[in-house]
Amino acid sequence: MHYADYKTILSPTGGMNLYRGCTHGCIYCDSRSACYQMKHDFEDIEVKRGAARILEVQLKRRRKPCMIGTGAMCDPYIPLEEELRLTRQCLELIERYGFGLAIQTKSARLLRDLDILSSINAKTKCVAQFTLTTFNETLCRMLEPGVSSTAERFAALETLRDAGIPTVVWLSPILPFINDTEENLRGILDYCIRAGVRGILCFGFGTTMREGSREYFYQKLDEHFPGTKERYIRAFGGSYECRSPNHARLQELFASECRKHGILHLPDEVFRYLHRFESKERQTSIFDV
């Protein structure tokens, strides 16, 4: 872990990342890609010094409330959060100033902040998002060794449902020749249906690879799935997009089940839902002065 100075925490579109790097160890992680120009080892977490103070300044400058999104580049509930509590500090500010929240994670640690999430959702809108890729728990430990198990994430989705907090699942990536099976998809969809998720984000059945992430992915394939790297090289070469040969069949099953159960599943409609700010009560905030 090391600290770095930043001038801003919020992007112009309301995106927020408090850390850079990750210790989850997911073998497919795109955030390892060289295009993001990370100057330190990926597992050496960069902490944005004074993040809560900077965020508060930026929130006060906003002319009107909006949805704040976090978790796209770095999970806000990496183990280091237990010690530093930066995510909780920033959620408290988001709640205090009447902003909405769309938070994405692979960790059941999110439930630590259920009180704040509930308070945000009572005033505006809070959407909790979990990534689910693998129904098989043994496979989960290979693909995502440092995160909450799929079963633990499902239990967290149920807790959020019972608390009245809407949820979205990221069904991505689905790795060709590994978890691109009907059995896996049906298992994940069953979890989503039982948890009453509002939407599922799926960008097709496959994965993407770039310089930096590809090398790490291939290293882990050799470690856990001997011979699979060679299948990738034969099938995809150096392509960015690696689409499953089962894509069409899985996509048809996915769309059919989502329509049947009233789950948002077209990426554009899910993103519209995530980005749409909703005010549920008249409240005193910085925008009233």
C-alpha positions, 0 to 999 in steps of 0.5 A: 500500500502507498499513498498518492496525492490527487486533486479530484475524486469525482469525474465529470460524469460522477464516477469515483474510485478511491483506490488504484490496484486490487488484491482480489486476484481475478485472473481475467481483470481488465484493470491490469491492462497497460492502457490504464498507465498504472505506474506501480505493481497492481497488488500495491494498492494506491490510496488517494490521500484525503479522498473524503475531504476532496470528495466533500469539496466536489460535492458542494460544487455540484449544481444539482444532485446526481448518481455517484458511481463507484467500483468500475476500476477498483473494488471499493471493498478490497480487504484494505477497506476494513482498515482505512474505511475510505469507502464508508467515509465517502458514502456518508458524504454522499448520503449527507449531501443527498446524492444517489449511489450506484456501487459495484463490488465482488465482496460481501463486505458491502453489507458492513455499510448497509445502514448508509446504503439504506439511508441513501436509498430512502432519500434518493436511489442506491443500487448495489451491483455484484459481479457473478461469473461462476456458479461452481464454487470450486471454479470460483476460487480459481477464477476469483481467489480473493473475493467473496464466494458466489454463494456469499454474494448471492446471500448478500443480494438476498439481504439487500433485497430484504432491505429494499435496496435494488440490485444489478448483477454484472454477468461478465466475463464468461470465459470461453472453454471454462465457464461458458456453459448452459449449466453455469448460466442457468445457475447464475440466472437462478440466483438472480431470479431468487434474489429479485435483481432489477437488472443484469448487465451482459455484454455478450458471452466471452471476454476481452484481453489487452496488453497487460491483462492478457499475460496475467490471464495466460499465466493463470490458465497455465497454472489452473487449466493446462492446454487452455492457453493454446486453445485461446491462441488458436481460436482468438490469436491477439484479438481484443474480443474473445467470444464464446463459440456458445455465444448465440445459444447462451444469449438466447437463453439469457434474454428469454429468462430475463424477459420471462422474469421481468429483469432488465437485460439490454445494456442501454436500459440497465445503464439508463436505470443506473444513471437516473437520479431519483429523489424520494423526499423533500430534504434540506441539502446544499442545493437549498441554500 
